[in-house]
Amino acid sequence: MTTEQAEGDARTPGIPERGGSRGKSTREPPAPGRVLSIHAHPDDQEFTVAGTLAKWARAGSTVVTGYEDGMLEPSIALRRDLTRVIRRHRPDAVVCGDPTVRFYGGSYLNHPDHRVAADVTLDAVFPSSETRLIFPELLDEGLEPHKVQAVFIHGSERPDTFIDIADVLDVKLAALKQHKTQMGAWDPTEMITAWARQQGARRKLKAAESYRLMRLHQP
């Protein structure tokens, strides 16, 4: 897989202040035992979920990350590839973007690669990864079906789950700054910190990353 990023897609927007989290528990879910994070470009993860992954890793989670090629298309071949990854690594939770969001506010259009990667990831989680009749050739590779327990969808305009990242915000920023070809001379500290504080304020936290949490199966 390549690690090349299309020019101009680095600045994933913050999430606007909107409702939609009423009726959900404000308690932070425990760290999953094994996590698979799937994104379209090398720095997408650091912009969006690196704080959560760093926190979970500190708590003992096994974190597996994967990036897909640029210029993505929602193909059966891509879904098979992601199904293969899920069956091979057998994660308790998958982290991905929200395929339904085409734009944020009045100044940012969501990159098509982001939408495709998220859309195909969800299709791979269900039904492909847990159904024997889908991609039977994976059975020949020794990859039995696997049921993902939960999906953490970042970038949702109506999040219901907030992960406190105050203690790992510096780790997130340091990881993002390692993407020198994407960042160039730009310092993302101010913007990323503002996003984290904005999300944290919704749950009286200093800094947070927000998700829509889908609980598919019980542990």
Backbone as a chain_set.jsonl record, in Angstrom:
{"seq": "MTTEQAEGDARTPGIPERGGSRGKSTREPPAPGRVLSIHAHPDDQEFTVAGTLAKWARAGSTVVTGYEDGMLEPSIALRRDLTRVIRRHRPDAVVCGDPTVRFYGGSYLNHPDHRVAADVTLDAVFPSSETRLIFPELLDEGLEPHKVQAVFIHGSERPDTFIDIADVLDVKLAALKQHKTQMGAWDPTEMITAWARQQGARRKLKAAESYRLMRLHQP", "coords": {"N": [[0.83, -1.193, 0.0], [0.42, 2.268, -0.642], [1.754, 5.286, 0.858], [1.03, 7.748, 0.166], [-0.442, 10.972, 0.009], [-3.227, 12.768, -1.197], [-2.952, 16.111, -2.291], [-3.956, 18.719, -0.141], [-5.843, 17.447, 1.461], [-5.432, 17.283, 4.108], [-6.484, 18.788, 6.245], [-8.709, 17.873, 8.08], [-11.878, 18.737, 9.269], [-13.038, 20.203, 12.415], [-15.675, 19.069, 14.584], [-18.86, 20.39, 14.314], [-20.83, 22.129, 16.779], [-23.497, 20.355, 17.746], [-26.643, 18.751, 18.46], [-27.923, 15.534, 19.5], [-26.82, 13.649, 21.152], [-28.325, 13.002, 23.312], [-29.852, 10.915, 25.784], [-27.975, 8.946, 25.739], [-25.43, 7.11, 27.479], [-23.111, 8.888, 29.489], [-20.84, 7.808, 30.321], [-17.515, 6.815, 29.83], [-16.561, 4.321, 27.509], [-14.884, 1.174, 28.212], [-11.426, 0.414, 27.414], [-10.953, -1.38, 24.417], [-9.931, -4.828, 23.923], [-8.52, -5.527, 21.585], [-7.851, -3.548, 18.801], [-8.699, -2.278, 15.617], [-7.758, 0.138, 13.38], [-8.831, 1.913, 10.633], [-8.084, 3.865, 7.875], [-7.983, 6.335, 5.188], [-5.694, 7.795, 4.424], [-2.231, 8.494, 5.296], [-2.008, 10.424, 7.431], [-4.557, 10.736, 8.402], [-5.477, 9.308, 10.612], [-3.959, 10.381, 12.721], [-4.887, 13.004, 12.797], [-7.488, 12.602, 13.673], [-8.113, 10.38, 15.508], [-5.93, 9.643, 17.05], [-5.364, 10.281, 19.697], [-7.218, 8.782, 21.181], [-6.401, 6.163, 20.445], [-3.807, 6.139, 21.487], [-4.354, 6.396, 24.199], [-5.799, 4.032, 24.684], [-3.815, 2.161, 24.042], [-2.0, 2.625, 26.101], [-3.524, 1.639, 28.129], [-3.364, -1.018, 27.691], [-4.436, -2.123, 25.38], [-4.216, -3.878, 22.257], [-3.249, -2.371, 19.391], [-3.928, -2.069, 16.039], [-3.07, -0.652, 13.004], [-4.122, 0.6, 9.802], [-3.768, 1.718, 6.432], [-5.343, 2.795, 3.467], [-4.952, 2.905, -0.133], [-4.672, 6.01, -1.999], [-7.134, 7.676, -4.125], [-9.422, 6.044, -3.955], [-11.957, 3.595, -4.666], [-15.288, 2.395, -4.199], [-15.145, -0.665, -4.245], [-15.732, -4.222, -4.822], [-13.394, -5.646, -4.584], [-11.858, -4.057, -2.831], [-13.459, -4.226, -0.558], [-13.195, -6.954, -0.041], [-10.458, -7.06, 0.559], [-10.373, -5.554, 2.959], [-12.058, -7.073, 4.534], [-10.503, -9.347, 4.706], [-8.378, -8.331, 6.257], [-9.719, -7.756, 8.663], [-10.624, -10.322, 9.433], [-8.162, -11.56, 9.738], [-6.845, -10.127, 11.804], [-8.79, -9.995, 13.781], [-10.261, -8.054, 15.473], [-11.638, -6.606, 18.5], [-12.826, -4.158, 18.385], [-13.446, -1.741, 15.817], [-12.166, 1.188, 14.339], [-13.198, 3.921, 12.473], [-14.005, 6.374, 9.879], [-16.889, 8.546, 9.255], [-19.025, 7.679, 6.787], [-21.18, 9.067, 5.811], [-20.976, 11.793, 5.882], [-20.653, 14.546, 3.909], [-19.834, 17.175, 3.889], [-18.554, 19.739, 6.125], [-19.745, 22.363, 8.017], [-19.426, 25.522, 6.369], [-17.173, 25.514, 4.808], [-15.629, 23.272, 4.223], [-15.225, 20.426, 2.277], [-15.72, 17.033, 2.564], [-13.169, 14.719, 1.93], [-13.332, 12.507, -0.864], [-11.992, 10.028, -0.675], [-11.959, 9.618, 2.077], [-14.653, 9.129, 2.623], [-15.151, 6.847, 1.077], [-13.338, 4.936, 2.162], [-14.375, 4.712, 4.755], [-17.002, 3.846, 4.24], [-16.657, 1.361, 2.912], [-15.269, 0.023, 4.887], [-17.245, -0.28, 6.894], [-19.005, -1.964, 5.521], [-17.363, -4.162, 5.304], [-17.041, -4.878, 7.965], [-19.678, -5.605, 8.62], [-21.829, -7.1, 6.355], [-19.669, -8.74, 5.755], [-17.318, -9.682, 7.184], [-18.289, -11.46, 9.058], [-19.725, -13.483, 7.868], [-19.886, -16.599, 6.416], [-20.568, -17.252, 3.809], [-19.905, -15.101, 2.272], [-17.244, -14.02, 0.335], [-15.944, -16.677, 0.118], [-13.468, -17.578, -0.639], [-11.702, -16.619, 1.212], [-11.866, -18.399, 3.267], [-10.366, -20.465, 2.312], [-7.903, -19.427, 2.741], [-7.594, -19.819, 5.351], [-8.955, -18.06, 6.95], [-11.299, -17.592, 9.094], [-14.748, -16.562, 9.723], [-15.413, -13.548, 11.592], [-16.743, -11.752, 14.315], [-17.067, -8.418, 14.875], [-17.182, -6.544, 17.794], [-17.728, -3.826, 18.369], [-18.007, -0.615, 16.771], [-16.289, 2.345, 16.414], [-17.101, 5.371, 15.267], [-15.683, 8.08, 13.924], [-15.871, 11.666, 13.344], [-18.552, 12.075, 13.134], [-21.482, 14.071, 12.933], [-23.248, 13.924, 14.929], [-22.269, 12.894, 17.561], [-22.062, 10.397, 20.194], [-20.376, 9.436, 22.063], [-17.564, 10.135, 24.02], [-14.132, 10.378, 24.305], [-11.783, 10.916, 26.743], [-8.91, 12.691, 26.216], [-7.0, 14.229, 27.412], [-4.626, 13.595, 28.773], [-3.058, 12.514, 26.805], [-2.854, 14.194, 24.692], [-0.534, 15.497, 23.913], [0.896, 13.369, 22.851], [-0.627, 12.726, 20.62], [-0.284, 15.094, 19.093], [2.491, 15.033, 18.684], [2.722, 12.721, 17.134], [1.296, 13.466, 14.844], [2.897, 15.518, 13.855], [4.995, 14.116, 12.822], [4.388, 13.522, 10.242], [5.802, 14.804, 7.949], [5.834, 15.337, 5.189], [3.181, 15.811, 4.673], [2.505, 17.854, 6.486], [4.375, 19.908, 6.092], [5.593, 23.15, 6.613], [3.658, 23.884, 8.325], [2.225, 24.22, 11.54], [0.234, 22.201, 13.411], [-0.662, 22.471, 16.002], [-2.255, 24.501, 17.334], [-4.786, 24.329, 16.043], [-5.539, 21.589, 16.359], [-5.548, 21.37, 19.133], [-7.59, 23.171, 19.743], [-9.789, 21.864, 18.548], [-9.887, 19.534, 20.159], [-10.423, 20.625, 22.667], [-12.899, 21.788, 22.157], [-14.525, 19.521, 21.704], [-14.17, 18.276, 24.178], [-15.397, 20.091, 25.905], [-18.057, 19.532, 25.652], [-18.558, 17.48, 27.335], [-17.611, 18.313, 29.743], [-14.843, 18.015, 29.884], [-11.268, 18.424, 29.61], [-10.054, 17.903, 27.165], [-11.014, 16.062, 24.295], [-11.9, 13.296, 22.094], [-14.44, 12.58, 19.768], [-17.132, 10.276, 19.037], [-19.481, 8.282, 17.167], [-20.89, 5.546, 18.543], [-21.243, 2.223, 17.706], [-22.648, -0.619, 18.882], [-22.329, -3.82, 18.183], [-22.177, -6.551, 18.868], [-22.245, -8.506, 21.871], [-19.551, -8.835, 24.228]], "CA": [[0.0, 0.0, 0.0], [1.186, 3.496, -0.658], [1.506, 6.216, 1.949], [0.941, 9.047, -0.468], [-1.693, 11.657, 0.3], [-3.602, 13.793, -2.158], [-2.705, 17.454, -1.778], [-5.094, 19.501, 0.316], [-6.841, 16.713, 2.218], [-4.942, 17.071, 5.457], [-7.141, 19.51, 7.307], [-10.025, 17.379, 8.434], [-12.456, 19.771, 10.116], [-13.601, 19.866, 13.703], [-17.076, 18.721, 14.523], [-19.651, 21.506, 14.779], [-21.654, 21.904, 17.951], [-24.851, 19.964, 17.421], [-27.243, 17.819, 19.407], [-27.942, 14.16, 19.046], [-26.223, 12.72, 22.102], [-29.211, 12.808, 24.443], [-30.317, 9.56, 25.981], [-26.839, 8.033, 25.754], [-24.63, 7.175, 28.685], [-21.944, 9.762, 29.399], [-19.703, 7.061, 30.816], [-16.579, 6.434, 28.774], [-16.446, 2.864, 27.401], [-13.539, 0.664, 28.521], [-10.54, 0.171, 26.27], [-11.111, -2.72, 23.838], [-8.724, -5.648, 23.997], [-7.803, -5.454, 20.306], [-8.469, -2.483, 18.013], [-8.229, -2.08, 14.248], [-8.062, 1.494, 12.914], [-8.722, 1.915, 9.171], [-8.249, 5.204, 7.312], [-7.616, 6.437, 3.777], [-4.407, 8.455, 4.199], [-1.309, 8.295, 6.413], [-2.179, 11.303, 8.589], [-5.96, 10.827, 8.815], [-5.603, 8.769, 11.96], [-3.387, 11.308, 13.698], [-5.786, 14.149, 12.907], [-8.826, 12.317, 14.183], [-8.323, 9.4, 16.579], [-4.655, 9.21, 17.636], [-5.44, 10.399, 21.151], [-7.94, 7.606, 21.672], [-5.568, 4.973, 20.275], [-2.698, 6.229, 22.442], [-4.901, 6.115, 25.534], [-6.102, 2.602, 24.759], [-2.546, 1.425, 24.064], [-1.473, 2.742, 27.461], [-4.363, 0.796, 28.991], [-3.077, -2.409, 27.397], [-5.034, -2.588, 24.131], [-3.398, -4.112, 21.071], [-3.759, -1.454, 18.374], [-3.458, -2.358, 14.687], [-3.476, 0.44, 12.12], [-4.01, 0.317, 8.379], [-4.11, 2.802, 5.52], [-5.645, 2.351, 2.11], [-4.393, 3.744, -1.183], [-5.447, 7.151, -2.462], [-7.967, 7.438, -5.306], [-10.181, 4.844, -3.649], [-13.282, 3.359, -5.22], [-16.001, 1.416, -3.371], [-15.173, -1.885, -5.048], [-15.778, -5.51, -4.14], [-12.009, -6.019, -4.278], [-11.452, -3.351, -1.619], [-14.182, -4.81, 0.57], [-12.56, -8.244, 0.249], [-9.181, -6.792, 1.224], [-10.62, -5.136, 4.339], [-12.593, -8.249, 5.225], [-9.328, -10.181, 4.994], [-7.653, -7.718, 7.379], [-10.512, -7.943, 9.883], [-10.583, -11.741, 9.829], [-6.799, -11.918, 10.143], [-6.485, -9.504, 13.084], [-9.865, -10.336, 14.697], [-10.372, -7.003, 16.483], [-12.866, -6.411, 19.271], [-13.407, -2.895, 17.923], [-12.901, -1.1, 14.62], [-12.284, 2.644, 14.331], [-13.21, 4.433, 11.1], [-14.712, 7.631, 9.717], [-18.325, 8.539, 8.977], [-19.175, 7.774, 5.331], [-22.37, 9.837, 5.431], [-20.72, 13.236, 5.952], [-20.048, 15.082, 2.684], [-19.21, 18.473, 4.166], [-18.649, 20.268, 7.475], [-19.875, 23.809, 7.992], [-19.513, 26.146, 5.054], [-15.853, 25.723, 4.21], [-14.844, 22.046, 4.043], [-15.839, 19.266, 1.645], [-15.034, 15.82, 3.004], [-12.448, 14.067, 0.839], [-14.02, 11.274, -1.28], [-11.294, 8.858, -0.145], [-12.403, 9.412, 3.458], [-15.989, 8.534, 2.601], [-15.064, 5.487, 0.533], [-12.678, 4.067, 3.138], [-15.311, 4.474, 5.852], [-18.145, 3.082, 3.742], [-16.255, -0.021, 2.656], [-14.938, -0.568, 6.185], [-18.479, -0.719, 7.546], [-19.497, -3.136, 4.785], [-16.491, -5.289, 5.639], [-17.394, -5.289, 9.33], [-20.938, -6.331, 8.464], [-21.877, -8.499, 6.787], [-18.634, -9.573, 5.127], [-16.345, -10.355, 8.053], [-18.886, -12.475, 9.928], [-20.571, -14.381, 7.088], [-19.073, -17.586, 5.691], [-20.93, -17.31, 2.395], [-19.319, -13.952, 1.581], [-15.816, -14.225, 0.101], [-15.538, -18.011, 0.582], [-12.048, -17.79, -0.909], [-10.942, -16.316, 2.425], [-11.823, -19.632, 4.055], [-9.236, -21.237, 1.787], [-6.698, -18.829, 3.322], [-7.619, -20.093, 6.783], [-9.525, -16.899, 7.634], [-12.676, -17.864, 9.484], [-15.524, -15.361, 10.036], [-15.16, -12.896, 12.881], [-17.73, -10.734, 14.665], [-16.56, -7.222, 15.554], [-18.127, -6.188, 18.85], [-18.104, -2.411, 18.369], [-17.387, 0.275, 15.791], [-16.191, 3.741, 16.834], [-17.152, 6.16, 14.035], [-15.319, 9.474, 14.199], [-16.322, 12.618, 12.338], [-20.009, 12.167, 13.116], [-22.042, 15.343, 13.381], [-24.071, 13.64, 16.106], [-21.552, 11.902, 18.365], [-22.662, 10.024, 21.475], [-19.325, 8.886, 22.917], [-16.44, 11.069, 24.097], [-12.96, 9.792, 24.961], [-10.93, 11.927, 27.366], [-7.532, 12.544, 25.724], [-6.177, 15.299, 27.981], [-3.305, 13.096, 29.17], [-2.309, 12.016, 25.64], [-2.923, 15.167, 23.603], [0.833, 15.733, 23.444], [1.267, 12.214, 22.031], [-1.343, 12.924, 19.351], [0.375, 16.169, 18.352], [3.819, 14.572, 18.274], [2.539, 11.769, 16.039], [0.871, 14.207, 13.658], [4.022, 16.297, 13.338], [5.918, 13.224, 12.125], [3.999, 13.477, 8.828], [6.431, 16.034, 7.468], [5.444, 15.619, 3.801], [1.831, 16.348, 4.693], [2.425, 19.074, 7.284], [5.244, 20.976, 5.622], [5.986, 24.086, 7.668], [2.475, 24.215, 9.123], [2.157, 23.652, 12.882], [-1.182, 21.937, 13.67], [-0.936, 22.462, 17.443], [-3.367, 25.37, 17.731], [-6.048, 23.825, 15.526], [-5.858, 20.306, 16.979], [-5.88, 21.642, 20.532], [-8.918, 23.796, 19.761], [-10.781, 20.808, 18.294], [-9.979, 18.659, 21.327], [-11.094, 21.376, 23.734], [-14.295, 21.937, 21.758], [-15.22, 18.27, 21.99], [-14.141, 18.048, 25.614], [-16.35, 20.972, 26.577], [-19.391, 18.945, 25.581], [-18.675, 16.543, 28.459], [-16.87, 18.904, 30.852], [-13.494, 17.47, 29.857], [-10.299, 19.376, 29.075], [-9.81, 17.575, 25.755], [-11.666, 14.79, 23.971], [-12.237, 12.906, 20.724], [-15.837, 12.154, 19.815], [-17.501, 9.171, 18.157], [-20.755, 7.583, 17.248], [-20.52, 4.181, 18.913], [-22.155, 1.16, 17.3], [-22.39, -1.868, 19.613], [-22.893, -4.839, 17.303], [-22.255, -7.847, 19.549], [-21.766, -8.515, 23.243], [-18.266, -9.537, 24.392]], "C": [[0.868, 1.248, 0.0], [0.875, 4.318, 0.576], [1.423, 7.628, 1.41], [-0.401, 9.684, -0.179], [-1.969, 12.71, -0.749], [-3.464, 15.165, -1.527], [-4.004, 18.095, -1.334], [-6.085, 18.738, 1.164], [-6.488, 16.603, 3.694], [-5.83, 17.684, 6.53], [-8.583, 19.054, 7.512], [-10.638, 18.321, 9.452], [-12.836, 19.266, 11.487], [-15.076, 19.587, 13.551], [-17.891, 19.876, 15.063], [-20.479, 21.135, 15.991], [-23.076, 21.601, 17.529], [-25.35, 18.997, 18.469], [-27.078, 16.405, 18.936], [-27.361, 13.171, 20.028], [-27.116, 12.475, 23.307], [-29.64, 11.356, 24.541], [-29.199, 8.534, 26.001], [-26.078, 8.19, 27.066], [-23.434, 8.091, 28.467], [-20.692, 9.043, 29.902], [-18.813, 6.625, 29.665], [-16.454, 4.914, 28.705], [-15.031, 2.401, 27.721], [-12.723, 0.449, 27.257], [-10.767, -1.235, 25.734], [-9.81, -3.51, 23.956], [-7.867, -5.53, 22.749], [-8.564, -4.507, 19.394], [-7.848, -2.438, 16.628], [-8.699, -0.709, 13.781], [-7.799, 1.568, 11.416], [-9.029, 3.307, 8.63], [-7.662, 5.267, 5.908], [-6.191, 6.928, 3.55], [-3.54, 8.371, 5.446], [-1.559, 9.176, 7.628], [-3.622, 11.406, 9.066], [-6.145, 10.381, 10.26], [-5.097, 9.751, 13.005], [-4.269, 12.546, 13.875], [-7.014, 13.827, 13.752], [-8.886, 11.454, 15.436], [-7.051, 9.002, 17.324], [-4.648, 9.305, 19.156], [-6.115, 9.195, 21.776], [-7.068, 6.36, 21.592], [-4.395, 4.97, 21.254], [-3.174, 5.893, 23.853], [-5.184, 4.629, 25.695], [-4.83, 1.766, 24.812], [-1.923, 1.468, 25.458], [-2.24, 1.847, 28.429], [-4.183, -0.688, 28.701], [-3.704, -2.955, 26.136], [-3.951, -2.893, 23.102], [-4.007, -3.297, 19.944], [-3.109, -1.778, 17.038], [-3.964, -1.254, 13.777], [-3.282, 0.042, 10.668], [-4.444, 1.503, 7.555], [-4.399, 2.212, 4.151], [-5.056, 3.334, 1.104], [-5.282, 4.941, -1.479], [-6.243, 6.791, -3.706], [-8.818, 6.186, -5.115], [-11.511, 4.804, -4.383], [-13.965, 2.288, -4.381], [-16.203, 0.097, -4.102], [-15.303, -3.134, -4.18], [-14.37, -5.949, -3.742], [-11.528, -5.347, -2.997], [-12.167, -3.928, -0.402], [-13.577, -6.168, 0.959], [-11.247, -8.037, 1.004], [-9.386, -6.421, 2.694], [-11.227, -6.266, 5.161], [-11.462, -9.188, 5.612], [-8.571, -9.646, 6.214], [-8.407, -7.947, 8.689], [-10.459, -9.394, 10.35], [-9.193, -12.153, 10.317], [-6.483, -11.389, 11.54], [-7.539, -9.703, 14.166], [-10.03, -9.313, 15.82], [-11.686, -7.069, 17.26], [-13.598, -5.169, 18.781], [-12.698, -2.423, 16.665], [-13.151, 0.398, 14.737], [-12.222, 3.114, 12.886], [-13.963, 5.755, 11.063], [-16.194, 7.426, 9.464], [-18.535, 8.701, 7.475], [-20.324, 8.656, 4.883], [-22.118, 11.333, 5.352], [-19.997, 13.7, 4.694], [-19.386, 16.434, 2.907], [-19.423, 18.831, 5.627], [-18.744, 21.78, 7.379], [-19.982, 24.333, 6.575], [-18.191, 26.279, 4.342], [-15.057, 24.447, 3.961], [-15.691, 20.951, 3.416], [-15.044, 18.026, 2.046], [-14.429, 15.097, 1.803], [-13.167, 12.775, 0.438], [-13.329, 10.009, -0.791], [-11.723, 8.559, 1.288], [-13.741, 8.681, 3.476], [-15.935, 7.084, 2.124], [-14.442, 4.534, 1.556], [-13.622, 3.721, 4.278], [-16.459, 3.577, 5.418], [-17.786, 1.609, 3.562], [-15.85, -0.717, 3.958], [-16.184, -1.084, 6.885], [-19.071, -1.938, 6.851], [-18.657, -4.376, 5.085], [-16.787, -5.813, 7.044], [-18.668, -6.125, 9.313], [-21.522, -6.044, 7.093], [-20.632, -9.33, 6.471], [-17.748, -10.337, 6.099], [-16.959, -11.495, 8.85], [-19.729, -13.512, 9.191], [-19.724, -15.317, 6.23], [-19.347, -17.581, 4.192], [-20.369, -16.145, 1.588], [-17.804, -14.14, 1.523], [-15.355, -15.591, 0.623], [-14.072, -18.314, 0.302], [-11.183, -17.465, 0.307], [-10.872, -17.528, 3.351], [-10.657, -20.505, 3.61], [-7.904, -20.704, 2.308], [-6.622, -19.084, 4.83], [-8.227, -18.976, 7.601], [-11.009, -17.133, 7.891], [-13.416, -16.558, 9.785], [-15.23, -14.841, 11.437], [-16.202, -11.81, 13.108], [-17.066, -9.604, 15.446], [-17.606, -6.778, 16.572], [-18.622, -4.749, 18.745], [-17.368, -1.661, 17.27], [-17.445, 1.695, 16.342], [-16.069, 4.585, 15.567], [-16.836, 7.617, 14.364], [-15.826, 10.377, 13.078], [-17.825, 12.748, 12.255], [-20.457, 13.543, 13.584], [-22.942, 15.168, 14.601], [-23.393, 12.558, 16.963], [-22.282, 11.594, 19.663], [-21.636, 9.496, 22.47], [-18.104, 9.794, 22.855], [-15.315, 10.429, 24.899], [-12.059, 10.917, 25.46], [-9.483, 11.707, 26.916], [-6.596, 13.597, 26.309], [-4.757, 14.824, 28.288], [-2.457, 12.62, 27.997], [-2.368, 12.985, 24.456], [-1.537, 15.459, 23.046], [1.325, 14.589, 22.561], [0.626, 12.335, 20.652], [-0.638, 13.967, 18.494], [1.75, 15.729, 17.849], [3.722, 13.601, 17.103], [2.17, 12.484, 14.748], [2.04, 14.957, 13.031], [5.073, 15.428, 12.643], [5.599, 13.122, 10.638], [4.512, 14.739, 8.129], [6.051, 16.355, 6.025], [4.038, 16.186, 3.725], [1.763, 17.704, 5.394], [3.232, 20.225, 6.694], [5.681, 21.846, 6.792], [4.834, 24.417, 8.606], [2.501, 23.501, 10.464], [0.686, 23.448, 13.246], [-1.599, 22.095, 15.125], [-2.172, 23.267, 17.812], [-4.713, 24.795, 17.288], [-6.463, 22.529, 16.218], [-6.255, 20.497, 18.437], [-7.266, 22.255, 20.648], [-10.011, 22.766, 19.513], [-10.991, 19.949, 19.54], [-10.691, 19.359, 22.483], [-12.578, 21.552, 23.43], [-15.086, 20.676, 22.079], [-15.259, 17.976, 23.484], [-15.167, 18.87, 26.361], [-17.757, 20.392, 26.586], [-19.633, 17.934, 26.697], [-17.87, 17.016, 29.665], [-15.497, 18.253, 31.017], [-12.544, 18.518, 29.285], [-10.048, 19.155, 27.588], [-10.419, 16.204, 25.472], [-11.682, 14.557, 22.468], [-13.618, 12.278, 20.773], [-16.141, 11.114, 18.739], [-19.001, 8.913, 18.215], [-20.404, 6.114, 17.459], [-21.617, 3.205, 18.51], [-21.756, -0.113, 18.048], [-23.087, -3.001, 18.868], [-23.101, -6.183, 17.987], [-21.744, -7.693, 20.973], [-20.433, -9.26, 23.319], [-18.478, -11.012, 24.736]], "O": [[1.946, 1.256, 0.594], [-0.125, 4.091, 1.256], [1.712, 8.591, 2.12], [-1.412, 8.982, -0.128], [-1.074, 13.455, -1.15], [-3.818, 15.36, -0.364], [-5.017, 18.035, -2.03], [-7.096, 19.314, 1.567], [-7.169, 15.907, 4.447], [-5.918, 17.14, 7.631], [-9.535, 19.753, 7.165], [-9.97, 18.678, 10.423], [-12.948, 18.06, 11.709], [-15.658, 19.845, 12.497], [-17.64, 20.316, 16.185], [-20.793, 19.964, 16.205], [-23.782, 22.47, 17.018], [-24.572, 18.482, 19.272], [-26.229, 16.097, 18.1], [-27.398, 11.967, 19.778], [-26.697, 11.796, 24.244], [-29.774, 10.658, 23.536], [-29.454, 7.358, 26.258], [-26.08, 9.257, 27.68], [-22.817, 8.079, 27.402], [-19.604, 9.619, 29.904], [-19.296, 6.127, 28.648], [-16.261, 4.272, 29.737], [-14.077, 3.153, 27.524], [-13.274, 0.317, 26.164], [-10.773, -2.193, 26.507], [-8.729, -2.934, 24.074], [-6.642, -5.444, 22.833], [-9.776, -4.638, 19.226], [-6.631, -2.545, 16.476], [-9.896, -0.424, 13.786], [-6.68, 1.317, 10.969], [-10.097, 3.863, 8.89], [-6.935, 4.367, 5.488], [-5.545, 6.52, 2.585], [-4.062, 8.195, 6.547], [-1.347, 8.73, 8.755], [-3.89, 12.101, 10.046], [-6.879, 11.004, 11.027], [-5.724, 9.937, 14.048], [-4.384, 13.073, 14.982], [-7.521, 14.692, 14.466], [-9.647, 11.77, 16.351], [-7.096, 8.098, 18.159], [-4.0, 8.503, 19.829], [-5.645, 8.654, 22.777], [-6.995, 5.586, 22.546], [-4.031, 3.923, 21.789], [-2.49, 5.199, 24.604], [-4.849, 4.035, 26.72], [-4.766, 0.775, 25.54], [-1.385, 0.47, 25.937], [-1.688, 1.359, 29.415], [-4.774, -1.529, 29.378], [-3.533, -4.135, 25.832], [-2.903, -2.249, 23.079], [-5.163, -3.511, 19.579], [-1.884, -1.763, 16.917], [-5.156, -0.948, 13.776], [-2.398, -0.748, 10.339], [-5.376, 2.217, 7.924], [-3.765, 1.242, 3.734], [-4.706, 4.461, 1.456], [-6.49, 4.903, -1.244], [-6.051, 5.719, -4.279], [-8.918, 5.36, -6.022], [-12.109, 5.837, -4.681], [-13.305, 1.368, -3.899], [-17.315, -0.217, -4.529], [-15.027, -3.113, -2.981], [-14.178, -6.552, -2.686], [-10.869, -5.978, -2.17], [-11.562, -4.102, 0.656], [-13.463, -6.487, 2.143], [-10.957, -8.747, 1.967], [-8.669, -6.907, 3.568], [-10.94, -6.397, 6.351], [-11.457, -9.754, 6.705], [-8.173, -10.411, 7.093], [-7.803, -8.291, 9.705], [-10.267, -9.659, 11.537], [-9.067, -12.997, 11.205], [-5.922, -12.108, 12.367], [-7.226, -9.593, 15.352], [-9.947, -9.67, 16.995], [-12.706, -7.526, 16.746], [-14.828, -5.126, 18.762], [-11.508, -2.673, 16.471], [-14.217, 0.825, 15.18], [-11.302, 2.751, 12.152], [-14.494, 6.206, 12.078], [-16.694, 6.301, 9.456], [-18.246, 9.769, 6.935], [-20.437, 8.966, 3.697], [-22.944, 12.072, 4.816], [-18.863, 13.297, 4.44], [-18.463, 16.795, 2.177], [-20.327, 18.318, 6.287], [-17.913, 22.414, 6.729], [-20.548, 23.684, 5.695], [-18.068, 27.049, 3.39], [-13.908, 24.528, 3.526], [-16.741, 20.585, 3.945], [-13.825, 17.987, 1.879], [-15.096, 14.891, 0.789], [-13.577, 12.015, 1.315], [-13.998, 9.013, -0.516], [-11.84, 7.397, 1.677], [-13.937, 7.739, 4.244], [-16.586, 6.206, 2.692], [-14.966, 3.444, 1.786], [-13.669, 2.574, 4.723], [-16.845, 2.658, 6.14], [-18.517, 0.723, 4.004], [-16.069, -1.919, 4.11], [-16.187, -2.196, 7.413], [-19.582, -2.844, 7.51], [-19.17, -5.495, 5.117], [-16.785, -7.02, 7.286], [-18.734, -7.201, 9.907], [-21.69, -4.886, 6.711], [-20.544, -10.491, 6.871], [-17.452, -11.51, 5.873], [-16.246, -12.403, 9.278], [-20.383, -14.337, 9.829], [-18.932, -14.859, 5.407], [-18.455, -17.874, 3.396], [-20.356, -16.191, 0.358], [-17.163, -14.387, 2.545], [-14.47, -15.658, 1.477], [-13.491, -19.2, 0.928], [-10.065, -17.967, 0.428], [-9.928, -17.665, 4.129], [-10.038, -21.196, 4.42], [-6.902, -21.419, 2.322], [-5.699, -18.62, 5.499], [-8.045, -18.932, 8.818], [-11.854, -16.904, 7.026], [-12.777, -15.546, 10.072], [-14.852, -15.592, 12.337], [-16.509, -11.037, 12.201], [-16.564, -9.816, 16.55], [-18.785, -6.653, 16.241], [-19.794, -4.475, 19.001], [-16.255, -2.023, 16.888], [-18.516, 2.189, 16.693], [-15.055, 4.523, 14.872], [-17.632, 8.301, 15.007], [-16.169, 9.903, 11.995], [-18.333, 13.462, 11.391], [-19.884, 14.112, 14.514], [-23.348, 16.147, 15.228], [-23.896, 11.44, 17.069], [-23.03, 12.427, 20.174], [-21.987, 9.147, 23.597], [-17.661, 10.178, 21.772], [-15.517, 9.993, 26.032], [-11.627, 11.767, 24.681], [-8.896, 10.663, 27.199], [-5.517, 13.836, 25.767], [-3.795, 15.566, 28.086], [-1.269, 12.348, 28.165], [-1.974, 12.632, 23.344], [-1.38, 15.649, 21.84], [2.09, 14.816, 21.623], [1.27, 12.073, 19.637], [-0.42, 13.749, 17.302], [2.122, 16.024, 16.713], [4.541, 13.647, 16.185], [2.677, 12.143, 13.679], [2.154, 15.02, 11.807], [5.946, 15.951, 11.951], [6.441, 12.686, 9.853], [3.735, 15.624, 7.769], [5.953, 17.529, 5.666], [3.729, 16.957, 2.817], [1.047, 18.6, 4.947], [2.823, 21.383, 6.783], [6.089, 21.338, 7.836], [5.015, 25.153, 9.577], [2.77, 22.302, 10.521], [-0.047, 24.428, 13.38], [-2.764, 21.877, 15.458], [-3.045, 22.772, 18.526], [-5.668, 24.775, 18.065], [-7.618, 22.387, 16.62], [-7.19, 19.858, 18.918], [-8.031, 21.903, 21.546], [-11.043, 22.781, 20.184], [-12.125, 19.671, 19.93], [-11.478, 18.736, 23.195], [-13.416, 21.476, 24.329], [-16.175, 20.742, 22.65], [-16.263, 17.484, 23.998], [-15.747, 18.404, 27.342], [-18.563, 20.736, 27.451], [-20.776, 17.572, 26.975], [-17.49, 16.209, 30.514], [-15.051, 17.978, 32.131], [-12.976, 19.407, 28.552], [-9.851, 20.112, 26.839], [-10.349, 15.299, 26.303], [-11.503, 15.481, 21.674], [-13.937, 11.535, 21.7], [-15.506, 11.075, 17.686], [-19.683, 9.274, 19.174], [-19.702, 5.514, 16.645], [-22.77, 3.342, 18.92], [-20.651, -0.623, 17.864], [-24.311, -3.119, 18.923], [-24.084, -6.874, 17.721], [-20.901, -6.838, 21.244], [-20.205, -10.205, 22.565], [-17.509, -11.751, 24.909]]}, "num_chains": 1, "name": "protein.A"}
